[in-house]
Amino acid sequence: MIRPVLIWPTTKLESRCEPVDEIHLDLLRKGNVCWLRALMADLVETLACFGGSGLSAPQFGELVNVIAIRVKHSQPEGKADIEEIIPIVNPSLKLLNGAQLISEERCLSFPKHAVKIKRASVVALSGVGLDGHAIEIGGDGALAISIQHEMDHLSGTVLTDYESQLKRDLIRVKLAKLKIKGLRYRVPTERQPT
């Protein structure tokens, strides 16, 4: 199901998420339909609709450690790259080298705002996949940035935490005005840019 995405400011986006417990991971492994499997499917479907590079459970208001990442697999010359969205439960981040890069990041929870952020250039991510078994993905460049951005969401870190207090306050006022006008969630009508 495609779900609406929360817009900042809201405490749900600035709250630390909890790990998914072993009971629910076991249900996932057994293929049982449970809230966790539904959440993972909703993250994938919503991300596919919005067209972003990643999405996290707190952006739905769910304070659990679940994310979805868009991954592109390069193919031999002449063949189109394969793209998939991978949901991951209880992800764990590992920085693979000391090199960093600065990029302009956007977020579905911050309409019309971008922030320059310095990130590790190569990372690995491990966790539990949709089948309930261990999964690991790694990447550099845009994928590494996306992974770190979604991991920030799980720790309650948002884009404006990388800004000065003045800029953070300005963005808060602009987005609060949108909320006064009734825009509390981003609801996809068609595929939207992030």
C-alpha positions in Angstrom: 0.0 0.0 0.0 1.3 3.5 -0.8 1.4 5.5 2.3 1.7 9.2 3.0 5.1 10.5 4.1 5.4 12.7 7.2 6.7 16.3 6.7 9.1 17.8 9.2 8.7 19.4 11.8 7.3 16.4 13.7 8.8 14.7 16.7 8.3 11.3 15.0 11.1 12.2 12.5 13.4 13.3 15.3 12.9 10.2 17.5 15.3 7.3 17.8 13.8 4.1 16.4 13.7 0.7 18.2 15.0 -2.6 16.8 12.5 -5.1 15.6 12.3 -8.0 18.2 13.2 -11.6 17.5 9.6 -12.7 17.7 8.7 -10.6 14.7 11.8 -11.6 12.8 10.9 -15.2 13.4 7.4 -14.6 11.9 9.1 -13.0 8.9 11.4 -16.0 8.4 8.4 -18.3 8.5 6.6 -16.3 5.8 3.8 -15.2 8.1 1.9 -12.1 7.2 2.5 -9.7 10.0 2.8 -5.9 10.5 6.5 -6.1 9.7 6.1 -7.7 6.3 3.3 -5.2 5.5 5.5 -2.3 6.6 8.4 -3.5 4.4 6.1 -3.9 1.4 4.6 -0.4 2.0 8.1 1.1 2.1 9.0 -0.5 -1.2 5.7 0.5 -2.9 5.8 4.0 -1.6 9.4 4.5 -2.6 8.7 3.2 -6.1 5.8 5.6 -6.4 7.8 8.7 -5.2 10.9 7.8 -7.1 13.4 8.5 -4.3 16.6 6.6 -3.4 15.5 5.5 0.1 12.7 5.6 2.6 12.5 4.8 6.3 9.8 3.6 8.7 9.8 6.8 10.8 8.8 8.7 7.6 5.5 6.8 8.0 5.5 7.6 11.8 6.6 4.0 12.6 9.5 4.1 15.1 11.1 0.8 14.2 14.5 0.1 12.5 13.3 -0.6 8.9 14.4 1.1 5.7 14.2 0.5 2.0 17.0 1.4 -0.4 17.0 1.6 -4.2 19.9 -0.3 -5.6 21.1 -0.3 -9.3 23.0 -3.3 -10.6 25.3 -2.4 -13.5 25.0 -4.7 -16.6 27.3 -5.3 -19.4 27.5 -2.7 -22.1 24.4 -2.6 -24.3 22.1 -3.9 -21.6 20.0 -1.8 -19.3 21.0 -1.6 -15.6 18.7 -3.5 -13.3 17.1 -1.6 -10.4 15.5 -3.0 -7.3 14.2 -1.6 -4.0 15.5 -3.6 -1.0 13.8 -3.4 2.4 16.1 -4.1 5.4 15.1 -4.7 9.0 17.5 -3.7 11.9 20.2 -2.4 9.5 23.8 -2.0 10.7 26.1 0.5 9.0 29.8 -0.1 8.4 32.1 2.7 6.9 34.6 1.0 4.6 37.2 3.7 4.2 38.1 7.2 5.4 37.4 9.0 2.2 34.5 11.4 2.2 32.4 13.2 -0.3 30.1 16.2 -0.1 26.7 16.1 -1.9 23.5 17.9 -1.9 20.8 15.7 -0.3 17.0 15.9 -0.5 14.4 14.2 1.5 10.8 13.3 1.0 10.1 14.8 4.5 11.6 18.1 3.5 9.7 19.3 0.4 11.7 21.8 -1.8 14.8 21.8 0.5 18.3 20.4 -0.1 21.3 20.4 2.3 25.0 19.8 1.6 26.3 17.0 3.7 29.7 15.3 4.1 29.4 11.5 4.1 31.7 8.5 3.9 32.2 7.5 0.3 32.0 3.7 0.7 29.8 1.8 3.1 28.3 -1.6 3.8 24.9 -2.3 5.3 23.8 -5.6 6.9 20.5 -6.5 8.3 17.5 -8.8 7.7 15.8 -9.0 4.3 12.2 -9.6 3.3 12.6 -13.3 3.6 13.8 -13.0 7.2 17.4 -13.9 6.5 20.6 -12.0 6.7 21.3 -9.6 3.9 24.3 -7.3 3.1 24.6 -4.6 0.5 27.5 -2.3 -0.1 28.1 0.7 -2.3 29.9 3.9 -3.0 28.8 7.3 -4.3 25.1 7.9 -4.5 24.2 4.5 -2.9 26.5 5.1 0.1 24.9 8.5 0.6 21.4 7.1 0.4 22.3 4.3 2.9 23.7 6.9 5.4 20.8 9.2 4.9 18.2 6.5 5.8 20.4 5.3 8.8 20.2 8.9 10.0 16.4 8.7 10.0 16.6 5.7 12.3 18.7 7.6 14.8 16.4 10.6 14.7 18.8 12.7 12.7 17.1 14.9 10.0 18.5 17.1 7.2 18.3 20.3 9.2 20.6 18.8 11.9 23.4 19.5 9.4 22.4 23.1 9.1 23.1 26.2 11.3 20.5 27.0 13.9 19.4 30.0 11.8 18.9 28.0 8.6 17.2 25.3 10.6 14.7 27.8 12.1 14.0 29.3 8.6 13.2 25.9 7.2 11.1 25.1 10.2 9.0 28.2 9.6 8.6 27.5 5.9 7.5 24.0 6.5 5.2 24.9 9.4 3.5 27.4 7.0 2.8 24.5 4.7 1.3 22.5 7.6 -0.9 25.5 8.4 -2.2 25.3 4.9 -3.0 21.7 5.5 0.0 19.9 4.1 1.0 17.5 6.9 2.0 14.6 4.6 3.3 14.1 1.1 0.8 12.0 -0.7 1.9 10.8 -4.2 -0.5 11.4 -7.0 2.0 10.4 -9.7 5.8 9.6 -9.5 7.3 12.7 -7.9 10.9 14.0 -7.7 12.5 14.0 -4.3 
